[in-house]
Amino acid sequence: MAGNIQSPEKELRFTRSGQATLFWLAAAVLAMVGITMLATAYYRDINPQLPHPAWAIAPLGLALLLGRMATSLTRHAYLILTPMGIEIFPFLRPAQGMRMVLWQEIDHAEIDEKSTRLTLHHDAAKTSGIHLSLTPIRADRRPLLAKAILGRLAG
């Protein structure tokens, strides 16, 4: 990702921690499936129809992969508000696909009633702009994001 941060105290980071919950849950379920498959191997001599313990490799591997994805989503930023503008990081390959929207490019911003979508308008006629989903951000953090963006554009 980026090198040294010039002024980390002057930026606000919003991660995909709301989206990571689904990945954590899926990883936990797959881990339990894999562990259960390993545990049934003990009774394989009584009931030979039970699956071979090697079948546990697939759900345990997938659980590990989903756990790593959840960790990445929890740690890394989705939106960063800096003195220069808003940095937007996509889900896949965030370092290559990062987009910087300068504050000067934004005419005004709107947030819908449910705080699930942020719209950054580039002109007063609302003919161009960016729509961002706020669902990856935890629900209790969305009002903070709204206050920060609307406050910055107002002043």
N, C-alpha and C positions, 0 to 999 in steps of 0.2 A: 504494500500500500504506500502511502505517502511517507516521506522522510520525517524530519523533525518538525514538530508543530511549533509555529512561531509564538503564538499566544493562546495556549489551551484554556486559559481562564476566560477568554472572550468568545468562546464558542459553546453552543448547545448541541449535544448529540442525542439523537433519538434512534434507538436500535429496533430491530425486528423481533423484539422479545415477545410480542403478542402472537406473532406467527410461529415462534419457536415452540410454543406450548403444544401444538399439534404434533410436531416432530418428537418432542419428549414423550408424549403419550404413546405414539406409535412405536417408538424405540422400547419403551417399557413393556408393551404388550408382546412385541416380538421376542424380547428377552425372556419373558415368562413362558412363551410357547417353546422356545429352545431349551430352557431349563427343564420344563415338563417332559419334553422328549428325551432328554438325558436321564431324567429320573425314572422314566418307564423302562429304561434298558435293564434295570435291576430285576424286573419281573418278566423279562423276555423268555426265560426258560420255562416259566409257568404258562405263558400265553405267547406262542411264537408268531402270532399275527400282529403283535405290536411292532411299530416301525423300528428300524435299525437306528442306533444312536448317531450314526453319521448324518442322518437327515436333520439333526439339530444344527449342523454347520450353517445351513442356509438362513434360518431365522436369526441365529446369533450374529452372523455376519451382517445381515441387513439391519439388525438392531444397532450394531456398532456404527454402521454407516449413517443411520438416522440420528444417532446420538452425537456424532461429529458434526452433522449438519445443524442440529439444534444448538450445539455449543457455538458454532460459527454465527448463527443468527442472533444468539443472545449477546455475543460480544461485539460484533461489528455493526457499524452505523448504517442506517437507512437514510436519514436526513441529518445534515449538520448545518446549523445556522452559524455563520461566521460574520465578521464585520464587512466582508466583501459581498456576501450573498448566501445562497442556499446550495449546498452540495447534495446531489441526489445520487444514491448508489443503487444500481439494479440488483435483482436477486442473483443472477448468474454473472460471474466474472466482474465483480464490482470495481476492481482496480482499472480495468480497461474501459468499462462502460460508464464511468462516473461522469455526471453532467453538472456543470456549475452555472447557476442562474444568478446573475448579478442583481443587487437591489435596484439599480438604475433601470434594469430591463422590465421590472415589475411595476405596472400601473396601480393595480390593487389586487387583493386576494379575497376569496370567499371560502367559507367552510360550511358544508351543509348542516342541516338540523341535527343529524345523528352523529356528527363529527367523524364521518367515515370517508369523506372526500375533500381534498384541498384543491382549489382551482387558483392558479396564478395567472392573471390576465396581463398581457403585454401592452394592451391599448384600452382606452376608455370605451370603445365600441364593442368590446368583448369578442373580437373576431379572431384573435390568436391568443394562445396561452398553453398552459400545462395542467393536466388533471393528474393528481396524485392520490392513490388510495392510502388512507390512514389506518386501515385494518391491520397491517403488520405491527403497528405501534400499540402498546398496551393501552387499554381504554382509559385508565387513570392518568396517562401522560398526554392524551390528546388535547385537553383544555389548556395545558401548559404550552404546547406547540402553537395552538391557535392564538393564545395571548401573546406569545413571543413574536409571531409573524405579523399579526394585526397591529401590535404595538410598535413594531419596527417600521411598518409602512405608514403608520399615522404620524410618527414623529420624525 
